[in-house]
């Protein structure tokens, strides 16, 4: 199992365990590919870091000491997620192009 696959599996498990979200910031990230995926950035008291979740790409998350660092790391995670999916022959979801709505 590749290190990236292990990291993605851990991110999926971590994502399933998030319960407390405060100070949420939603941004859209435009990558080199020209696709814009929504990124939700929030502070995690448990992790003592800003977490960046990319809900359109299952398990795609990153963290950072600031909003900006979390965003930069999320942009890199998106690129790695897409590259890994393409290498594995898995479909890459198209960005919805609008803000996601959570109930």
Backbone as a ProteinNet text record, in pm:
[ID]
protein_1_A
[PRIMARY]
XXXXXXXXXXXXXXXXXXXXXXXXXXXXXXXXXXXXXXXXXXXXXXXXXXXXXXXXXXXXXXXXXXXXXXXXXXXXXXXXXXXXXXXXXXXXXXXXXXXXXXX
[TERTIARY]
85.3	0	89.4	59.6	142.2	121.5	219.6	209.8	93.9	71.6	-38.8	-172.1	-185.2	-310.5	-336.3	-232.5	-247.3	-291.6	-231.9	-269.9	-415.3	-457.9	-596.9	-692	-656.5	-741	-752.6	-641	-644.6	-730.8	-722	-801.7	-950.5	-987.5	-1128.2	-1175.6	-1096.9	-1134.1	-1142.2	-1046.6	-1045.8	-1169.6	-1201.9	-1317.1	-1444.3	-1457.7	-1576.9	-1588.1	-1478.1	-1479.1	-1491	-1499.5	-1509.1	-1649.6	-1656.7	-1787.4	-1801.5	-1692.9	-1701.6	-1642.5	-1724	-1675.5	-1713.8	-1614.1	-1640.9	-1549.3	-1585.5	-1504.8	-1485.7	-1596.2	-1590.9	-1572.7	-1486.4	-1462.3	-1472.5	-1552	-1569.6	-1502.4	-1418.2	-1350	-1357.1	-1336	-1326.4	-1183.8	-1129.2	-990.8	-983.4	-913.9	-893.8	-753.3	-746.1	-617.5	-561.3	-444	-380.4	-473.2	-552.8	-644.7	-759.6	-777.6	-886	-1015.3	-1014.7	-1134.1	-1139.6	-1262	-1281.1	-1356.3	-1286.8	-1349.4	-1367.7	-1481.8	-1507.1	-1421.4	-1364.8	-1284.2	-1345.9	-1374.7	-1429.6	-1317.4	-1284.4	-1175.7	-1236.6	-1197.3	-1250.5	-1144.2	-1160	-1068.4	-1113.2	-1019.3	-1047	-977.1	-1056.5	-997.7	-922.1	-979.2	-917.4	-777.9	-764.3	-636.7	-549.7	-608.5	-536	-476.5	-559.9	-516.7	-639.5	-616.3	-721.1	-725.8	-845.9	-863.8	-931.8	-891.6	-948.6	-1008.5	-1140.2	-1213.3	-1257.6	-1241	-1284.6	-1397.4	-1521.7	-1631.9	-1661.8	-1625	-1652.5	-1554.7	-1445.6	-1346.8	-1337.2	-1405.5	-1412	-1274.3	-1261.5	-1137.5	-1029.8	-1055.4	-953.5	-958.1	-854.9	-845.3	-700.3	-682.6	-548.6	-562	-449.9	-451.8	-339.5	-344.1	-239.2	-254.2	-150.1	-150.5	-234.2	-263.1	-344.3	-440	-539.1	-630	-550.3	-454.2	-376.9	-296.3	-233.3	-154.6	-245.9	-360.8	-455.8	-503.1	-527.8	-570.7	-462	-338.2	-226.6	-213.2	-221.8	-208.4	-326.1	-445.6	-562.4	-547.7	-493.7	-473.7	-377.4	-274.2	-181.1	-250.1	-331.6	-404.2	-501.1	-566.3	-658.1	-580.7	-467.7	-387.9	-344.3	-299.9	-258.8	-377.4	-493.4	-614	-648.4	-647.1	-681.2	-579.3	-450.4	-345.9	-359.8	-386.9	-401.3	-523.7	-635.6	-757.2	-732.6	-666.8	-639	-546.7	-443.4	-351.6	-423.6	-521.7	-597.2	-715.2	-738.3	-849	-985	-984.4	-1110.2	-1158.8	-1290.6	-1342.8	-1309.5	-1287.5	-1264.2	-1390.9	-1456.8	-1580.3	-1555.4	-1650.1	-1642.6	-1690.9	-1627.4	-1676.2	-1819.4	-1896.2	-2036.2	-2050	-1948.4	-1952.1	-2042.7	-2087.2	-2170.7	-2141.6	-2184	-2162.4	-2245.3	-2183.9	-2255.8	-2344.9	-2453.3	-2547.4	-2551.5	-2533.5	-2539.4	-2663.5	-2731.3	-2851.6	-2813.1
-118.1	0	123.8	216.1	336.3	427.3	511	606	701.9	743.2	834.4	766.5	640.2	567.7	556.8	525.1	517.5	652.1	760.3	894.4	923.7	887.3	909.7	828.3	703	620.1	680.9	732.3	797.9	922.6	997.7	1120.3	1087.4	979.9	939.9	902.5	823.8	784.9	907.7	999.5	1121.2	1205	1217.7	1297.5	1245.1	1113.5	1053.1	1081.5	1119.4	1142.1	1288.7	1380.8	1522.7	1551.9	1612.4	1644.3	1792.4	1859.6	1998.4	2090.5	2182.9	2278.8	2419	2505.1	2645.6	2729	2856	2946.1	2889.4	2854	2791.3	2896.4	2868.3	2956	2870.9	2913.5	2838.9	2915.9	2847.2	2908.9	2814	2865	2780.9	2791.2	2679.3	2675.3	2644.6	2727.4	2702.6	2646.6	2525.9	2458.9	2484.9	2431.7	2441.3	2384.6	2284.5	2221.6	2313.2	2422.8	2515.5	2477.9	2366.7	2324	2394.1	2428.2	2495.8	2403.5	2353.9	2271.3	2355.2	2337.8	2409.4	2348.9	2438.1	2397.8	2463.2	2382.1	2432.9	2431.1	2547.8	2559.9	2593.7	2517.8	2540.4	2506.2	2563	2538.2	2412.8	2325.9	2206.2	2219.8	2231.9	2236.8	2108.2	1996.4	1865.9	1857.5	1905.5	1896.8	2020.1	2127.5	2252.5	2301.5	2295.2	2336.8	2372.1	2445.2	2470.1	2349.5	2295.9	2182.9	2232.5	2175.8	2211.3	2085	2085.4	1971	2003.5	1908.2	1923.1	1822.4	1861	1764.6	1698.9	1761.3	1702.3	1589.7	1578.4	1472.5	1392.3	1279.4	1203.4	1175.9	1212.6	1188.9	1291.5	1391.2	1491.8	1601.1	1603.8	1700.8	1741.7	1853.5	1901.5	1983	2027.8	2111.1	2213.3	2309.7	2411.2	2495.1	2569.1	2655.3	2781.3	2813.9	2931.5	2892.6	2981.1	2958.9	2944.9	3033.9	3037.1	2909.1	2861.1	2738.1	2618.1	2613.3	2504.9	2507.4	2625.9	2639.6	2591.4	2635.9	2590.8	2438.9	2382.1	2237.2	2164.4	2223.3	2163.1	2164.2	2271.1	2277.2	2167	2143.3	2034.5	1899.3	1882.8	1757.4	1729.4	1833.7	1817.8	1765.1	1826.2	1783.8	1637.9	1599.9	1461.2	1366.1	1409	1326.1	1296.8	1400.7	1385.5	1296.3	1319.8	1238.2	1091.2	1063.7	926	859.6	932.8	878	843.6	931.9	907.3	787.2	775.3	661.4	529.6	532	412	386.4	477.5	461.2	490.6	565.6	603	735.8	757.5	883.9	1000.7	1116	1239.2	1323	1346.1	1425.5	1566.1	1613.5	1751.2	1843.4	1958.5	2052.7	2094.2	2115.2	2153.7	2298.2	2381.2	2518.6	2608.9	2561.9	2643.3	2600.1	2682.2	2647.9	2526.7	2440.5	2322.8	2368.2	2301	2334.9	2219.7	2250.9	2148.9	2170.3	2061.1	2068.4	2061.8
0	0	0	-87.5	-97.4	23.5	48.2	159.8	137	11.6	-17.8	8.8	-30.5	-7.7	142.2	221.3	366.1	421.7	373	417.5	381.9	261.9	222.2	308.9	338.7	424.5	563.4	617.1	748.1	743.5	634.8	621.6	619	550.6	546.3	686.2	758.5	894.5	984.2	970	1050.9	1022.2	893	851.8	917.3	928.2	987.5	1136.5	1201.6	1345.7	1386	1291.4	1325	1377.1	1494.4	1549.9	1583.5	1618.8	1662.5	1556.9	1508.4	1409.2	1453.5	1460.4	1489.4	1402.3	1385.8	1304.6	1163.4	1100	967.9	859.9	765.3	650.9	525.3	429.2	305.6	192.7	118.5	5.1	-113.8	-230.6	-349.7	-399.5	-436.2	-479.2	-628.5	-702.4	-845	-862.2	-911.5	-929.3	-1067.7	-1090.7	-1221.9	-1329	-1291.4	-1386.8	-1424.3	-1351.2	-1378.4	-1308.2	-1232.7	-1161.2	-1025.6	-983.5	-854.7	-760.5	-659.3	-556.7	-430.9	-367.8	-243.3	-132	-50.4	64.4	187.4	287.5	412.7	516.2	569.5	666.9	802.2	903.7	1037.4	1141.9	1260.2	1371.2	1444.8	1477.6	1555.7	1690.2	1797.4	1931.9	1962.2	1919.6	1945.5	1883.4	1760.2	1688.1	1704.7	1761.7	1780.1	1648.6	1543.3	1409.1	1326.8	1218	1120.7	1027.9	1006.4	916.5	790	678.2	548.6	488.7	471.1	417.9	275.9	185.2	46.4	25.2	55.2	56.1	-77.8	-187.8	-318.9	-354.4	-279	-300.6	-170.5	-160.4	-35.6	26	153.3	226.3	203.6	121.4	90.7	197.1	280.5	389.8	408	477.8	512.9	640.8	692.5	812.9	804.5	897	902.7	1027.4	1060.2	1178.3	1155.3	1029.2	995.5	883.1	858.3	745.6	615.9	598.9	474.7	455.4	562.4	552.3	524	590.8	566.7	420.8	366.5	227.3	131.5	154.4	67.9	72.5	192.5	206.9	142.1	149.7	85.7	-66.4	-121.1	-265.9	-310.9	-232.2	-264.1	-249.5	-145.2	-123.2	-238.2	-288.9	-402.6	-523.4	-551.7	-666.1	-651.2	-531.3	-506.6	-516.3	-466.1	-472.9	-618.6	-701	-842.6	-913.4	-888.5	-952.3	-914.3	-786.6	-739.6	-801.5	-806.8	-867	-1014.3	-1085.3	-1227.7	-1245.3	-1160.7	-1168.1	-1141.2	-1050.7	-1014.2	-1107	-1204.5	-1296.8	-1234.1	-1123.7	-1058.2	-1115	-1116.6	-1169	-1076.1	-1135.3	-1059.7	-1069.5	-954.9	-959.2	-1012.6	-1091.4	-1138.8	-1027	-1010.1	-908.4	-940.6	-837.3	-855.4	-902.6	-878	-925.9	-845.8	-731.6	-644.6	-501.3	-408.4	-268.7	-230.8	-154.7	-104.5	10.5	31.3	137.9	235.9	362.6	466.8	550.8	582.5	666.1	812
[MASK]
+++++++++++++++++++++++++++++++++++++++++++++++++++++++++++++++++++++++++++++++++++++++++++++++++++++++

